[in-house]
Amino acid sequence: MQCPLSSCCMSPKFVFLGIGCLGFALGLLSVVWPQRSIGLYQWMMERFNWKVVPIDLPREVRNTRVLGVALAALSLAIFYIAFVRF
């Protein structure tokens, strides 16, 4: 017997919850520990045989924090739209 869409693990709310949690966690990581976030990105790119090195490290850290705030804000918007509004 097929489960209804609202209780399925692939329901839209469950998917948006996963995307929102992952985005918020990565945004928080980028705000609190920007160098660790940069290191995570470098580690992921090494898996594809790409070497990524920042040209200006202080500027890269500042931009990573700003983008982390933006990512966390967008993740909170996903939570609001998916769970409060609908």
C-alpha distances in whole Angstrom, upper triangle without the diagonal:
4,7,9,12,15,13,12,15,16,17,20,21,20,22,25,25,26,28,30,30,31,34,35,36,37,40,41,42,44,45,46,47,47,49,46,44,46,46,42,43,45,43,40,43,45,41,42,46,47,49,49,52,53,57,58,56,57,55,52,52,52,50,47,48,48,45,43,44,42,39,39,39,37,34,35,35,31,31,32,31,27,27,30,31,27
4,6,9,12,10,9,12,13,13,16,18,17,19,22,22,22,25,27,27,28,31,32,33,34,36,38,39,40,42,43,44,44,46,43,41,43,43,40,40,43,41,38,40,42,39,39,43,44,47,46,49,50,54,54,53,53,52,49,48,49,47,44,44,44,41,40,40,39,36,35,36,33,31,32,31,28,27,29,27,24,24,27,28,24
4,6,8,7,6,10,11,10,14,15,14,16,19,19,20,22,24,24,26,28,29,30,32,34,35,36,38,40,40,41,42,44,41,39,41,41,38,38,41,39,36,39,41,38,39,42,43,46,45,48,48,52,52,50,51,50,47,46,47,44,42,42,42,39,37,38,36,33,32,33,31,28,29,29,25,24,26,24,21,21,24,25,21
4,6,6,6,10,10,9,12,13,13,15,17,18,19,21,23,24,25,27,28,30,31,33,34,36,37,39,40,41,42,44,41,39,41,42,38,38,41,40,37,39,42,39,39,43,44,46,45,48,48,51,52,50,51,49,46,45,46,43,41,41,41,38,36,36,35,32,31,31,29,26,27,26,23,22,24,22,18,18,21,21,18
4,6,5,8,8,6,8,10,10,12,14,15,16,18,20,21,22,24,25,27,28,30,31,33,34,36,37,38,39,41,38,36,38,39,35,35,38,37,34,36,39,36,37,40,41,43,42,45,45,48,48,47,47,46,43,42,42,40,38,38,37,34,33,33,31,28,28,28,25,23,24,23,20,19,21,19,15,16,19,19,15
4,6,8,9,6,8,8,9,11,13,13,15,17,18,19,21,23,24,25,27,28,29,31,33,34,35,37,37,40,37,35,37,38,35,35,38,37,34,37,39,37,37,41,41,43,42,45,45,48,48,46,46,45,42,41,41,39,36,36,36,33,31,31,30,27,26,26,24,21,22,21,18,17,18,16,13,13,16,16,13
4,7,8,7,10,9,9,12,14,13,15,18,19,19,21,23,24,25,27,28,29,31,33,34,35,36,37,39,37,34,37,38,34,35,38,36,34,36,39,36,37,41,41,43,42,45,45,48,48,46,46,45,42,41,42,40,37,37,37,34,32,32,31,28,27,27,25,22,23,23,19,18,20,19,15,15,18,19,16
4,5,5,9,10,8,10,13,13,14,16,18,18,20,22,23,24,26,28,29,30,32,33,34,35,36,38,35,33,35,36,32,32,36,34,31,34,36,33,34,38,38,40,40,42,43,46,46,45,45,44,41,40,41,38,36,36,36,33,31,32,30,27,26,27,25,22,23,23,19,18,21,20,16,16,20,20,17
4,6,9,9,6,8,11,11,10,13,15,15,16,19,20,21,22,24,26,27,29,30,31,32,33,34,31,29,32,32,28,29,32,30,28,30,32,30,31,34,35,37,36,39,39,43,43,41,42,41,38,37,38,35,33,33,33,30,28,29,28,24,24,25,23,20,21,21,18,17,20,19,15,16,19,21,18
4,6,8,6,6,10,11,10,12,15,15,16,18,20,21,22,24,25,26,28,30,31,32,32,34,31,29,31,32,28,28,31,30,27,29,31,29,29,33,33,35,35,38,38,41,42,40,41,40,36,36,37,34,31,32,32,29,27,28,27,23,23,24,21,19,20,20,17,16,19,18,14,16,19,20,17
4,6,5,6,9,10,11,12,14,16,17,18,20,21,23,24,26,27,29,30,32,33,33,35,33,30,32,33,30,30,33,32,29,31,34,31,32,36,36,38,37,39,39,43,43,41,42,40,37,37,37,35,32,32,32,29,27,28,26,23,23,23,20,18,19,19,15,15,17,15,11,13,16,17,14
4,5,5,6,8,10,10,12,14,15,16,18,20,21,22,24,25,27,28,30,31,31,33,31,28,31,32,28,28,32,31,28,30,33,31,31,35,34,36,35,37,37,40,40,39,39,38,35,34,34,32,29,30,29,26,25,25,23,20,20,20,17,15,16,15,12,12,14,12,8,11,14,14,11
4,5,5,6,9,10,10,12,14,15,16,18,20,20,22,24,25,26,28,29,30,32,30,27,30,31,28,28,32,31,28,31,33,32,32,36,35,37,35,38,37,40,40,38,38,37,34,33,33,31,29,28,28,25,23,23,22,19,18,18,16,13,14,14,10,9,11,10,6,7,11,12,10
4,6,5,6,9,10,11,12,14,15,16,18,20,21,22,24,26,27,28,28,31,28,26,29,29,26,26,30,29,26,29,31,29,30,34,33,35,34,36,36,39,39,37,38,36,34,33,33,31,28,28,28,25,23,23,22,19,18,19,17,14,15,15,12,11,14,13,9,10,14,15,13
4,5,5,6,9,10,11,12,14,15,17,18,20,21,23,24,26,27,27,29,27,24,26,27,24,24,27,26,23,26,28,26,27,30,30,32,31,33,33,37,37,35,35,34,31,30,31,28,26,26,26,23,21,22,20,17,17,18,15,13,14,15,11,11,14,13,10,12,15,16,15
4,5,5,6,8,10,10,12,14,15,16,18,20,21,22,24,25,25,28,26,23,25,27,23,23,27,26,24,26,29,27,28,31,30,32,30,33,32,35,35,33,34,32,29,28,28,26,24,24,23,20,19,19,17,14,14,15,12,9,11,11,7,8,11,10,7,9,13,13,12
4,6,5,6,9,10,10,12,14,15,16,18,20,21,22,23,24,27,24,22,25,26,23,23,27,26,24,26,29,28,28,32,31,33,31,33,32,36,35,33,33,32,29,28,28,26,24,23,23,21,18,19,18,15,13,14,13,9,10,11,8,7,10,11,8,9,12,14,13
4,5,5,6,8,10,11,12,14,15,16,18,20,21,22,22,25,22,20,22,23,20,20,24,23,20,23,26,24,25,28,28,29,28,30,30,33,33,31,32,31,28,27,27,25,22,22,23,20,18,19,18,14,14,15,14,10,12,14,10,10,14,14,11,13,16,18,17
4,6,5,6,8,10,11,12,14,15,16,18,20,21,21,23,21,18,20,22,18,18,22,21,19,21,24,23,23,27,26,27,26,28,27,31,31,29,29,28,25,24,25,22,20,20,20,17,15,16,15,11,11,13,11,8,11,11,8,9,13,13,11,13,16,17,17
4,6,5,6,8,10,10,12,14,15,16,18,19,20,22,21,18,21,22,19,19,23,23,21,23,26,25,26,29,28,29,27,29,28,31,30,28,28,27,24,23,23,21,19,18,18,15,13,14,13,10,9,10,8,5,7,9,6,6,10,11,10,11,14,15,15
4,5,5,6,9,10,10,12,14,15,16,18,18,21,19,16,20,21,18,18,22,22,20,23,25,24,26,29,28,28,26,28,28,31,30,28,28,27,24,23,23,22,19,18,19,16,14,14,14,11,9,12,11,7,9,11,10,9,12,14,12,13,15,18,18
4,6,5,6,9,10,11,12,14,15,16,16,18,16,13,17,17,14,15,19,18,16,19,21,20,22,25,24,25,23,25,24,28,28,25,26,25,22,21,21,20,17,17,17,15,12,14,14,10,10,13,11,8,11,13,11,12,15,16,15,16,19,20,21
4,5,5,6,8,10,10,12,14,15,15,17,16,13,15,17,14,14,18,18,16,19,22,21,22,25,24,24,22,23,23,26,25,23,24,22,19,18,19,17,14,14,14,11,9,11,10,6,6,9,8,6,9,11,10,11,14,15,14,16,18,19,20
4,6,5,6,8,10,10,12,14,14,17,16,13,16,18,16,16,20,20,19,21,24,24,25,28,26,26,24,25,24,27,26,24,23,22,20,18,18,17,14,13,14,12,9,9,10,7,5,8,8,5,7,10,10,10,13,15,15,15,17,19,20
4,5,5,6,9,10,10,11,13,15,13,11,14,16,13,14,18,18,17,20,22,22,23,26,25,25,22,23,23,26,25,23,22,22,19,17,18,17,14,13,15,13,9,11,12,9,8,11,12,9,11,14,13,13,16,18,18,18,20,22,23
4,5,5,6,9,10,10,10,13,11,8,11,13,10,11,15,15,14,16,19,19,20,23,21,21,19,20,19,23,22,19,20,19,16,15,16,14,11,11,13,10,7,10,11,8,8,11,12,10,12,15,14,15,18,20,19,20,22,24,25
4,5,5,6,9,10,10,13,12,9,12,14,13,13,17,17,17,19,21,22,23,25,23,23,20,21,19,22,21,19,18,17,15,13,13,12,9,8,9,7,4,6,7,5,5,8,9,8,10,13,13,14,17,18,19,20,21,23,24
4,5,5,6,8,9,12,11,10,13,15,14,15,18,19,18,21,23,24,25,27,25,25,22,22,21,24,22,19,19,18,16,14,14,14,11,9,11,10,6,7,10,8,6,10,12,10,12,15,15,15,18,20,20,21,22,24,26
4,6,5,5,7,9,8,6,10,11,10,12,15,15,15,18,20,21,23,24,23,22,19,19,18,21,20,17,17,17,15,12,13,13,10,9,12,11,7,10,12,10,10,13,15,13,15,18,18,18,21,23,23,24,25,27,29
4,6,6,4,8,8,5,8,11,10,11,14,15,15,17,19,21,22,23,21,20,17,17,15,18,17,14,14,14,11,9,10,10,6,5,8,8,5,8,10,9,9,12,14,13,15,18,18,19,21,23,24,25,26,28,29
4,6,6,10,10,9,11,14,14,14,17,19,19,21,23,24,26,27,25,23,20,20,17,20,18,15,14,14,12,9,9,10,7,4,7,8,5,6,10,10,9,12,14,14,15,17,19,19,21,23,24,25,25,27,29
4,6,9,9,9,12,14,14,15,18,19,20,22,23,25,27,28,26,24,21,21,19,21,19,16,15,16,14,11,11,13,10,8,11,12,9,10,13,13,12,15,17,16,17,20,21,21,23,26,26,26,27,29,31
4,6,5,6,9,10,11,13,14,15,17,19,20,22,24,25,23,21,18,17,16,19,17,14,13,14,12,9,11,12,9,8,12,13,10,12,15,14,14,17,19,18,20,22,23,23,26,28,28,29,30,32,34
4,5,5,6,9,10,11,12,14,15,17,18,20,22,23,20,18,15,14,13,15,14,11,10,11,9,6,8,9,6,6,10,10,8,11,14,13,14,16,18,18,20,22,23,24,26,28,28,29,30,32,34
4,5,5,6,9,10,10,12,14,15,16,19,20,21,18,16,13,12,11,14,13,9,10,11,9,6,10,11,8,10,13,13,12,15,17,16,17,20,21,21,23,26,26,27,29,31,31,32,34,35,37
4,5,5,6,9,10,10,12,14,15,17,19,20,18,16,14,14,13,17,16,13,14,15,12,10,13,14,10,11,15,14,12,15,18,16,16,20,21,20,22,25,25,25,28,30,30,31,33,34,36
4,5,5,6,9,10,11,13,14,16,18,19,17,15,13,13,13,16,16,13,14,14,11,9,12,11,8,9,12,11,9,13,15,13,14,17,18,17,20,22,22,23,25,27,27,28,30,32,33
4,5,5,6,9,10,11,12,15,16,16,14,12,9,9,9,13,12,10,12,12,8,8,11,11,8,10,13,12,11,15,16,15,16,19,20,20,22,24,24,26,28,29,30,31,33,34,35
4,5,5,6,9,10,10,13,15,15,13,11,10,10,10,14,15,12,14,15,12,11,15,14,11,14,17,15,14,18,19,18,19,22,23,22,25,27,27,28,31,32,32,33,35,36,37
4,5,5,6,9,10,11,13,14,13,12,11,12,13,17,18,15,17,17,14,13,16,15,12,14,17,15,14,17,18,16,17,21,21,20,23,25,24,25,28,29,29,30,32,34,35
4,5,5,6,9,10,11,13,11,10,8,10,11,15,16,14,16,16,12,13,15,14,11,14,16,14,13,17,17,15,17,20,20,19,23,24,23,25,28,29,28,30,32,33,34
4,5,5,6,9,10,10,8,7,6,8,10,13,15,13,16,16,13,14,17,16,13,16,19,17,16,20,21,19,21,24,23,23,26,28,27,29,32,32,32,34,36,37,38
4,6,5,7,9,10,9,9,9,11,13,17,19,17,19,20,16,16,20,19,16,19,21,19,18,22,22,20,22,25,25,24,27,29,28,29,32,33,32,34,36,38,38
4,5,5,7,9,9,10,10,13,15,18,20,18,21,21,17,18,21,19,16,19,21,18,18,21,21,19,21,24,23,22,25,27,25,27,30,30,30,32,34,35,36
4,5,5,7,5,7,7,11,13,16,19,18,21,20,16,18,21,19,16,20,21,19,19,23,22,20,23,25,24,24,27,28,27,29,32,32,32,34,36,37,38
4,5,5,5,6,8,11,14,17,20,19,22,22,18,20,23,21,19,22,24,22,22,26,26,23,26,29,28,27,30,32,31,32,35,36,35,37,40,41,41
4,5,7,9,11,15,18,21,23,22,25,25,21,22,25,24,21,24,26,23,23,27,26,24,26,29,28,27,30,32,30,31,35,35,34,36,39,40,39
4,6,9,11,15,17,20,23,22,26,25,21,23,26,24,22,25,26,23,24,27,27,24,27,29,28,27,31,32,30,32,35,35,34,36,39,40,40
4,7,10,13,16,19,22,22,25,25,21,23,26,24,22,26,27,25,25,29,29,26,29,32,30,30,34,35,33,35,38,38,37,40,42,43,43
4,6,10,13,15,19,18,22,21,18,20,23,21,20,23,24,22,23,27,26,24,27,30,28,28,32,33,32,34,37,37,36,39,41,42,42
4,7,10,12,16,15,19,19,16,18,21,19,18,22,23,21,22,26,26,24,27,30,29,29,32,33,33,35,37,38,37,40,42,43,43
4,7,9,12,12,16,15,12,14,17,16,15,18,20,18,19,22,22,21,24,27,26,26,30,31,30,32,35,35,35,38,40,40,41
4,6,9,9,13,13,10,12,15,15,14,17,19,18,19,22,23,22,25,27,27,28,30,32,32,34,36,37,37,39,41,42,43
4,6,6,9,9,7,9,12,11,11,15,16,16,17,20,21,20,23,25,25,26,29,30,31,33,35,35,36,38,40,40,42
4,6,9,9,8,11,13,13,14,17,18,18,20,22,23,23,25,27,28,29,32,33,33,35,37,38,39,41,42,43,44
4,6,6,6,9,10,11,12,15,16,16,18,20,21,22,24,26,27,28,30,31,32,34,36,37,38,40,41,42,44
4,5,5,6,9,10,10,12,14,15,16,19,20,20,22,24,25,26,28,30,31,33,34,36,37,38,39,40,42
4,5,5,6,9,10,11,13,14,15,17,19,20,21,23,25,26,27,29,30,32,33,35,36,38,38,39,42
4,5,5,6,8,10,11,12,14,16,17,18,20,21,23,24,26,27,29,30,32,33,34,36,37,37,40
4,5,5,6,9,10,10,12,14,15,16,18,20,21,22,24,25,26,28,30,31,32,34,35,36,38
4,6,5,6,9,10,10,13,14,15,16,18,20,21,23,24,26,27,29,30,31,33,34,35,37
4,5,5,6,9,10,11,13,14,16,17,19,20,22,23,25,26,27,29,31,32,32,33,36
4,5,5,6,8,10,11,12,14,15,16,18,20,21,23,24,26,27,28,30,31,31,34
4,5,5,6,9,10,10,12,14,15,16,18,20,21,22,24,25,27,28,29,30,32
4,5,5,6,9,10,11,12,14,15,17,18,20,21,23,24,26,27,27,29,31
4,5,5,6,9,10,11,13,14,16,17,19,20,21,23,25,26,26,27,29
4,5,5,6,9,10,10,12,14,15,16,18,20,21,22,24,25,25,27
4,5,5,6,9,10,10,12,14,15,17,18,20,21,22,23,24,26
4,5,5,6,9,10,11,12,14,15,16,18,20,21,21,22,25
4,6,5,6,9,10,11,12,14,15,16,18,20,20,21,23
4,5,5,6,9,10,11,12,14,15,16,18,19,20,22
4,5,5,6,9,10,11,12,14,15,16,17,19,21
4,5,5,6,9,10,11,12,14,15,15,16,19
4,5,5,6,9,10,10,12,14,15,15,17
4,5,5,6,9,10,11,12,13,15,16
4,5,5,6,9,10,10,11,12,15
4,5,5,6,8,10,10,10,13
4,5,5,6,8,10,10,11
4,6,5,6,7,9,10
4,6,6,5,6,9
4,6,6,5,7
4,6,6,6
4,6,6
4,6
4
